[in-house]
Each structure stands twice: as C-alpha cells, then as structure tokens.
Amino acid sequence: MDSASPSGESAVQSTDERIHEAKSAVARRLRYIRQHHPEGPFTLDALAKRAHVSKRTLVQAESASGSNLTIETLVKVASSLGITRDAYFLDEQVFREVNAELDTLKELQKQGVESVALRQSSPTAIPSGSLQELTGLLKGILDSAAKAQDTLQDIPNHQRDKTDS
C-alpha cells in the first residue's frame, strides 16, 4: 500500500506521473515500430489506413500527451503489423523480444529468404536465447549457401562441358 500524504498524493509516484510514463512508452514504441518494421517505414497516414484507425489517433498517440488509446486501437495497430503479442506497446520485455524477432526477419529478407515457417508444439513463445541460436544457425546456413553459389559460379565453363559429354 502506498503511503499517502494528507493531500492524497503518493510518496512513491503519483497516478498522473505513471499515466504520463505509460503514454510516453506507448508513443516511443509506436514511433519505433512505424520506423523500423521490416515492411516499413510507414507514414502515420499509411499505418492508420493499414490498421483501420484514424491518423489523428496515431498522431495523438505518438505525442505522449495525447488522448487515451483504447486496447482495441493498440491491438489493431499491432495486428496490422503482424504482431500477435498484444502486450507489445505495454510491456518493455515483450517490446524487445518482438523487435528482436522482427530484426531477424529483416536480416533473413536481406539474405533473400522469402518466408519462414515456425512451428511450435506449445503455445509458449520461443525463449530469446533459443531465438538468437536459431538466428545464428540460419545466418550460417545462408552464408554457406552464398559461398557455395559463388564457388559454383567460379567453375570454368569448359569443366562443365567435359562432364556433360
């Protein structure tokens, strides 16, 4: 229980301060994902259309002093970006984990991977350590494949002709 002063204010942190911090965190996370998403960066207008919310709502959300966002709006924005973890905008750990997954996806796309299918036997999320190991493994495979392709391209055509005869 908070120790309250006679005026009703908490000695720890006022509710208004907590609300401001939460709004600031949501604003920071929204700006981050809008600018760093693998399919982005998105303008406020483009993200609003994609999420089926008003641009004004997103402008206010990014201002940190703007209106109170509904859970519905946060879930719509997250879903429109392929983020299924609803706490993305509210929880720092979830924010970091999802961004690490998106960074991995972005890196795989740079390497020419068009899609990745992950299957889980349980509904729990992949631990971040396992995700990093998987990322390292996939990067190693992609690097090896690129080197093998370069090596095959360097083989002179006359060697291939001899094997064809």
N, C-alpha and C positions, 0 to 999 in steps of 0.2 A: 504494500500500500504506500502511496506517495505521501510524504509529509507535506501538508499544505500550510501555507501561511494564512493569517486571519483573513486576507482578501480572497482566499480560494486558489491562489497560484501555487503551483508545484515547485518545490525546491529543486527538483531534478530537471524537468523540461516541460514547458507549457504545451498544451494541446495544440495551440496555434503554431508553435515552433515545429512540432512534429509534423503537422499538416504541411507546412511550408517545405520542410525537408523532403517529405514524400513526394510532393508535387515537383520539386526540383529534380529528384531522382528519376521520376517518370519522364520529365522533359528531356533530361540528359540521355536517357535510354532511347527515347523516341527519335531524337536527333541522330544518335549513333546508328541505329538500325536503318534509318532512312538513308544515311550517307554511306553505310558500309555493307549493306545487304548484297549478296552475290549477284542479284539481278538489278541492282541499283547503280548509281544513286538515284533516289526518287525525289522529285519536287513534292512540295506539300500538296499541290493540286493532283499530281499523278497518284500519290499514295491515298489521298482522300477518295478518288474515283475507284481505285482498286479495292479499298476497304469498305466502300459504300457508306462513308461518313462525310460530313461537311468539311470543307477546307478550313472554315472558321474554327471548327472544333479542334483540328490539329494545330492551327496557329496558336490558339489559346493554350493547348496542352504543352506546346514547346516553350511557352513563355514562363512557365513555372508559377506565375502568379495568376494564371488564367482560371477558367471555370473548373469545377469539379468534374472529372471524367467518370463516366459510368464503367462498370465492369464490362458491360456489353460492348462499349466502344473499344476498350483495350483488347478484348478477345477478338473483335472484328479485325482490328489492325494486325494483331499477331497472326491470326488465321490467314489473312490476305497475303502475308509474307511467308507462309508455310511453317510458322512457329506454332507447335501444338502444346507447348508448356505454358499454360495460362498465367503463371507467375512471372513471366519474362520481364514485365515492366515493374513488378513489385518487389522482386527478390534479387539481391545482388549476386548471389551464388548461381541462381538459375540464369540470370543475365550473362554471366561469364561463361557458363557451360554451353549455353546455346550459341554464343558468339564463337566459341572455340570450334563447335561443330560446323558453323557456317564458314569459318575460316578454312577448315579442312575441305569443305565442299568447294569453296572458291579456288583453293590450290589444286584440287583434282580437276576442276574445269580448265584451269590454265594448262594442265598436262594433257588435255584432250579427252578426259573421261566424260562421257555424255550422261551416264546415270549410274547410280549405285543403289543396290537393294540391300537393306539391312534387315535381318530377321531376328527377332528375339523370342526366346521361349517363355519369358515372363514379362509382365507389363512394366517392370522397373527400368529406369534409364541406364544407359551404358555408363559405368564409372569413368570419370575423366581420365584416370590413369590408363584404363583399357582403351579409351578413345585415342589417347596420344600414341599408344603402342600400335593401334590399328592404322593411324595416320602415318606413322613411321614405316610400317610394313608396306602400305600402299604406295608411298612415295618411293621406297626402294624398288618395288616391282616396276613402277613407271619409269624410273631412272634406268633400270636394267633393260627394259623393253626399248627405250630410246637409244641406248648404246648398241643393242643388238641390231636395231634398224639401221643405225649409222654404219655399223660394220658390214652389213649385207649390201648397203649401197656402195661401199668402197670396193667390193669384189669386182675385178675387171670383167667386162662382158665376155671376153674370149674364154674365160674359165667356165662360165655358164654354158657357152656353146659346145664345149668339149663334152660336158656331162649330158647334154641333150642328144648327142649323136649315138 
